[in-house]
Amino acid sequence: MRQLLLCASLVTALAVSGPAAQDSQPQRFRAGVDLITIDVAAVDAKGRPVEDLKPGDFTIKVDGKPRPAVSAELIKVDREKPATRPSDLISTNNTPRNVRRIIVAVDQTLITPGSTVPLQRTAGQFVGRLAADDYAAFVAFPEPGPRIDFTQEKARVRQAVESIVGQPLRRGEGKHNIALWESFDLTGAERPAASSLPLTTATTRREIIAELMEPPTMRRVFDRGCEGYSVEELLGDSGSLPMAEAVMAVKLCRQQIYQEAMRIAQEARTDATISMRALEALLRDLALLEGPKTMVLFSAGLVNEDPTLLDESTRLAAAARTTIHVIAVERERDEEIRDLPNGQSKMSLLDRSFEIAGLEIIADRTDGTLSRPVASGSGIFERLEQELSAWYLVAVERLPGDPDTQRLDVEIKRRGVNVRSNRNAVSVRASARRPLDELLNEALSSPFAISGLALRVSTFAQRDADPTKYRLRVAADIGQPGEPAGEFGTGYVLTDEKGRVITSAGSRRNLAPAATGSNKALQYDTSLAVAPGTYLLRFGAVNGDGRRGTVVHRIELPALAPSAIQTSDLIVGNLPAEGETLSARVEPLITTSELAGYVEVYLPDPAASDVTVTLDIAEGDATPALSSQALTLRPGETPSARVASGFVPATMTPGRYVARAIVRRGGETVKTLTRPITIVRDTSVVTRAPARTRGTPITPRLQQLTAAYVAGVVNGLANLVGQEEFTLSKPDRKVTSDLLLVRYPGTRRDLISYRDVSHLNAKVVEGREQRLVDLFVKPTDALREQARQIMSSADAYVPSVFNPIFVLGFMQSDFQSRFELTVNDAGAEWPREVKAVAFVEVGRPTLLRTGPFGDLDAPTRGTAWIEETTGRILQTELEVGRGRSMPKMITKFRLDDRLQVTVPVEMRTENPDGQATYSNFRRFGVQTDTVIPLKPTPQN
């Protein structure tokens, strides 16, 4: 049996035994409907975000006319939040608003191999430091070049960034060392004079040859020599070179200079055109994605003679809500004339300004930055990382008659605050005027998942009538709950791993919720026959307003193996009426007290009779079952197929759960299938228990269920660490601590709980590292006393009685007999499945002790809100001691999706008043998420 030993100055010992081993979303604004939304970065002189601005602090001009801000919402990146665990069963395009989309784009046109390796490494590290939920993407152009869609797998993007090679430098023929800006002068403003021989009236050799060397840029090139002769040798009245030969040499050089200038200018224009078209194509793809995007663009140059040529890129960047930060990398050159005292080339410096002119315009118009890095460019990315950590979503009213494209100017009425915002707003209302089929084709052609219309997609595989194929059922939820029914454009494209299209389909459909008048997403389903293999399904939908959504779902269909037990996917839902079949749904909404399940089992031996299938309902994929029932097996459509069907009680409180089918043969688990479900019978409101009369004695069954459930919770809490943020009054203070549950060395039975304070009012509390070393790295027989001392030291910041898991200890089987337990109705605030179990400690001495010597009783009483049919504890309330000023606390519990264990999430206290939140749970062990630094041992 495992014990939990809670150590504090108030507590001598409390053993807890057990078996051995959705946040509310802010309002969403729809750009192009009623409001114009602007993404605004507000930073101070050091690039740090300013986070206390109000709508009145913003001055906004729309096409030059002032317009008041309707709202200004600060959106801040949560770096401490662990990554949301992706689901293999469901793919979605829904993302939180503070999730960033950052794309690294590399224009390979002028980047030479090996020239940017340190910079690439720094950029890769920048990608790796993004928040867990952020999305990163990578594109290299022109093709061929790697491309990675937005993903939370930062390692893939980082690897792509660091693997860019570039393109070999083109070594074009040319012997006159013409600078880029000179070539544009000769083929531009000076072209009439440079492209033909001048009509000369001169009579002397010097005058004739001097006129042949005009216009000015031509003469500047001649100053570098011609056919091995210097200018003075060509102009001289006497010398070894006769006049006729000198004139012929000058004419030949003049022709070569102009042709070389034409080639250089044309190559630069071609490179710039290729780069601009690739950038425009990328921005068109990004324009289909909702929300702000940040592009980090690596480029060695983008020559631009006419700024209007960049108008389309500017418009597309505004439509895509994309800010472009340019990293202008240096390019390799064939040859340089080093004509400055510091060894640089004046012409190369002029060329560089000419080359990056287009990049400067793009960065300026999208309100990004242009940086010319030195070495690894670490400072550039550090500042960018800081600036992108928070921004404002500012909204102004869209007025009747507003054009689709408008110029926006944003200022902030505060000194020292710099503003970055895209200066153009592009309406999306024009999409509503385009055919659904056209919008759907465009969306399905985009390489990125589009989030304009919320989608969730799942697939269900079964054996097809064709024995070589699967029957793949596709289910989708379209829109947010309450999405209006109507005509939608829907379709999909199925490709193999190499991107080859296997099949596709598209149609117009009238979609409606699963139940008439229900506040649910719209339902879509279809089916297709597919051979075994790995596929990507890109599903898309467009509504009547032109809002589009796409999502990519990965499908793995294993080979059809006749020698092993195989199954279909699990289908669950409400128990269907007689004559109806169970429908495949992305996440079924369970409205009854029973959950129906269906799964097909394919046996290698048709005569096998030792196969069973059990249907469970659990909190998570790997948590103990809350309800379980064996399914009935009957013959399928083929001799080797069996159909398992039946139902399991679903009497839990409303919320999200996991349905789990376990296939066993001879008592051993062969396969486990899962499917998320949501129970939605009633609305759950968690509040403090109301005063009520004495309840009835608790039943033995509820005692057993509660003890079994809490034992499983304690088992999962072993070696767990959570971050506690505790705000207390009297005195006002904010305390950051680690709340730990660790195994006692040498035993799997005992667990030790303690609070270790790391920060007080955001200031570091010294000595924490040494305490961890003493506790974990240098364990002794006095470990329990060490933990008690650590908890006692924390008592100076947070009263040790405020421990969120105390009541779990009381509800374990070893201690229930020390309490008088009675059951009450939980009240109207709670679902009918929940009961309020009141407990009053009657045993003496009490489990918690107080007094200077720990010799005084500290009786406890309180309430636990328990699910009657499962024993699951949802919330606890605890009072300790006697008198008006006795400490009180209310704690809420929830499943941690990442660790698959039940953990405390919030605790409210009285005497003193306070509130604690718990997050960032991780495990200690041989491999731990937490690293304890060790100081080197002094050598004698």
Disulfide bonds with the S-S distance in Angstrom:
Cys226-Cys253 1.89
